[in-house]
């Protein structure tokens, strides 16, 4: 990160008069590390930061009531930068004047080329929502579009896997709830086949009945003949001949039916009567088997989708691992910033400042300073750690704090500097220094 130090622009000196609560202030902030403007509320600390933002950021940062109440003179701002530029706003209209070391004049466009907007308004970044913070980081490291594509793919695969998983579980549950009948045949029984078989048996039995009827008819004819023989003696010879023939016919007919045995249709009739119950069991077995097969297939699909999701997540991790992130331990997960395993709302105030400052620096490396308001939430060890980190990164931070303690290099009272130490804020060696 040494490259940043060579090309960054710092604030060497600032002179402010009659801006908001500031009467007259001249400050030379430390080039690297933390310069804290201390004092009680409503003394002009924040007015100094607003004046710097106005001087460097343009009229969009001009306070709504820029001139100090009660002052007969207009606001006056003068900022000396480490690149030799002198930025001034003076006169009734607070016109901008930018002068380079050679005396040449420039304007706001030159300032915009190396001054990062968020460095002047860090709360704007810190107050943005989680998605906006993450998008800012992803865009500056150049992986935003690819990561968005991977996130969309993962979301689609996850949704598809969840649907498949639900179907799989339903199929397993359905299969487990289905009864099984081991005694049932493997295939559905055809009622038409049974009826056809029954009809064939009935036809054979009908033929047997016809033969029996034929025997009885012959028997009846024989009886009638015997009666006629008794009554008609004169036709005896003729009747005897008929009688003899009929006896022969009867003998043949009797022999043809002696070995006949009728087949029973009871089993088929019972099968026909029970066929729906049999087929119900067969269908139940088939349904259970199908549900088990479906469950296995959906489980296979589920596992395949899980593998695809893991692949996407690995690709996503590799993308971020290889990205030029501004801070070790900083990443993006599920569209949100994550630092040292914590999302933004779970970060400490110091962690949030550290992440924000690193991202702002990455947005425009030429801008070597950042303005911070209201550092009251930080204790002394945390301020020390933050200051040492700023120094290690070659960054300049000008901050305000409601305090008059020794941690404040500059004390503002009633719009004036009443105490000024030239050394940056230092304390005892912190027990848990920030690591990179």
Secondary structure as GFF3:
##gff-version 3
##sequence-region A 1 436
A	DSSP	alpha_helix	2	7	.	.	.	ID=ss1
A	DSSP	beta_strand	11	19	.	.	.	ID=ss2
A	DSSP	beta_strand	22	27	.	.	.	ID=ss3
A	DSSP	beta_strand	33	39	.	.	.	ID=ss4
A	DSSP	alpha_helix	45	57	.	.	.	ID=ss5
A	DSSP	three_ten_helix	59	61	.	.	.	ID=ss6
A	DSSP	beta_strand	76	81	.	.	.	ID=ss7
A	DSSP	beta_strand	86	90	.	.	.	ID=ss8
A	DSSP	beta_strand	95	99	.	.	.	ID=ss9
A	DSSP	beta_strand	105	106	.	.	.	ID=ss10
A	DSSP	alpha_helix	108	114	.	.	.	ID=ss11
A	DSSP	alpha_helix	117	120	.	.	.	ID=ss12
A	DSSP	alpha_helix	122	126	.	.	.	ID=ss13
A	DSSP	alpha_helix	130	140	.	.	.	ID=ss14
A	DSSP	alpha_helix	144	177	.	.	.	ID=ss15
A	DSSP	alpha_helix	191	231	.	.	.	ID=ss16
A	DSSP	three_ten_helix	233	235	.	.	.	ID=ss17
A	DSSP	alpha_helix	236	258	.	.	.	ID=ss18
A	DSSP	alpha_helix	266	321	.	.	.	ID=ss19
A	DSSP	beta_strand	330	333	.	.	.	ID=ss20
A	DSSP	beta_strand	336	339	.	.	.	ID=ss21
A	DSSP	beta_strand	342	343	.	.	.	ID=ss22
A	DSSP	three_ten_helix	344	346	.	.	.	ID=ss23
A	DSSP	alpha_helix	349	363	.	.	.	ID=ss24
A	DSSP	beta_strand	369	372	.	.	.	ID=ss25
A	DSSP	alpha_helix	380	392	.	.	.	ID=ss26
A	DSSP	beta_strand	396	402	.	.	.	ID=ss27
A	DSSP	beta_strand	410	413	.	.	.	ID=ss28
A	DSSP	beta_strand	416	420	.	.	.	ID=ss29
###
